[in-house]
Amino acid sequence: MRDPPRGEGRTSKRCGSATAEGRTAGFIGVNGRAAVVNEVAIRARSRGALEPGGKPSSLRFMPEITPPNTADAGLEINTTFVRTRNVLQARGEFGDLFVDYYLHLQKHDMHPSPEADALFKTALAAFVLHSASRPRNELTAWTINFQKPLVNVFLTADNETGAVAGRVFEENVKELPENIFYSDVVRLGQPKRRSAVSFEGPDPVRAAEKFYAQSEQRLARYFQLGEEEFSLMSEHPDCDLNWLTQLTAEQVGNLDKIETVVPVERRVYRWHCGCNQERMLEVLAPTMKQSPDELFGDEEKIEIRCPRCGARYAITREAMEAFVAKE
């Protein structure tokens, strides 16, 4: 299997209250077309940062040194099973999660372009719905490489804790002959599983649906039911494929009125990476031991970004020396 493309991202930001219209690609809207949503936008200059390898592409689950804040209400995803159709639905209203994502960008002075930001939000919604449809003992990551625009989207989730995080890479993204979608899954006591499929077009939803069809070998369809409400309908054994194929967003929105649905589970997801200053010191420690001058040069302080969420951390030479000395 080919290695996922690398990408570094001195990504740029978006957070705040100004609005500009953008498109939620791929999700089928209630009018049968892609719906228009409001994108929050504040533009500022990005600052350079030291990237620890710049790889969004492999499943790199950091130890959860900082656990999720369970006092945070989080994003509630409800799954239901459609009887006689044998289809699982995952559904959620993503407004609060999008707000947490923008607050994260603001906090760490990250400024993705409007196009990259729209891709990330669409992918985030698709990814969380997928995760909620999977077993609780899974760690999952998606890396979606787009060639036009040249962007990598990375997402990761821990189904046990409900933590979800990610970032978009717009710089140093590898040019490839085609778009590639990578899925990595880890279950306790089992080896990592990786799937890779190619896809066409700048649409995370079409990429995810292609992944389901080719790698999972079952039908899955995403729908946008409101400005920030989304649903995933996925095939299960003995599924009524004709019904699922012909399903509309309006029908999905009123599913409990027209079909027999059975509640399955309620899950809560929160924007949370788990990275912190100590973890960043751990990442840099091997390089510090081998070549401190290469790491710091003539500087007394460097800036490093978390490879999973892009959070910024300022690391001083003095702190790095003290950390290495303790090991």
Steps between C-alpha positions, in 0.01 A plus 500: 500500500640839408584740781266791560616840373671732739407857562617777723265769589571836625132501453312816523180565707141566537303594798285786605167640397529643151323289239564399143298246309662169415386158385475180699620274225353159443217487750162470330284795605127501560451655157708229334800727456804576710385738771648842569634562850649799675876480554654697783797699370775716648813527289846573636859428408636160594830475682773247431524196721724200544311190392593165661520306177185652353325167461122497527483173325565217743307397806700675772298475817670693777463389859202679649701701749222756512159322507183645346293730718188295568329806646482631143162402355665407169336391176227238536475243222201269504489176308178322407421186303237505227304178531399314182758711313801379701674836490686675782461875535746729682378858542621813674488880515861618463474866600673465838781286360564749222517779761759302698700446180501874427596581858791260460610681183472837672693388806793373294493773236422261214355637178394245237381641171121514457514210254710280730285593798182396319659167403604437859157573648329271251754225567464549876124445488537192278776359720315539831185336359715214374671464839165492681401208276806300601581291813598687816839331525634658180755774441447638151679744271427628152748673274341645188738624232356741244695601192272792399525686732830351620397430859522224761223460757586296809245382760527273800253370757502280808161332526558405862544856623314682223802719427528630145762729346670577174654760276534607139836522321546744213879516472748238380220264401626230266376509142358165390334370184164476679316582822550239771287422805674313786327340797696362795335303779644363824318270741642393833724196460477499120735630229423824323286468189543737207280552197569728205271591213527753222219742426416790270413859578543738798233340718565323834152345498544338160839377622344343811220340300759356260688362802183327622426354157850378422661424838199426724317351202164641602289797409509818708340835426543837671228765525487860614172558685553857619763770512716295738306174531625193318416131471670181385291207373698177471417155367476199730436133413177442302473873434229630269751641253241640264346700786837625621609597149182702437492665843472882509608752763137587568421135574804469727391807691160344567616143537324435831169603341519279193700197621530282808820611671657357814744701715840335516741725683586854604862612487668827588797639308719793607771694321805377688850395396669425833826667403683723746840655564649186653394289205668744262818475705480122461470539124812717481711314758669252258612783271616706797715214622660443160532851362387791717662755269304365206181535701552849640777651286578842647154534652409464865139418415322314220136444419363154435156395389315188602500266200137404568322828572749774414510648852798733551754448776800721578797290612805665657849355485514513880176301539617248243835450671329452837255247354774294335708508817212345696456209261 
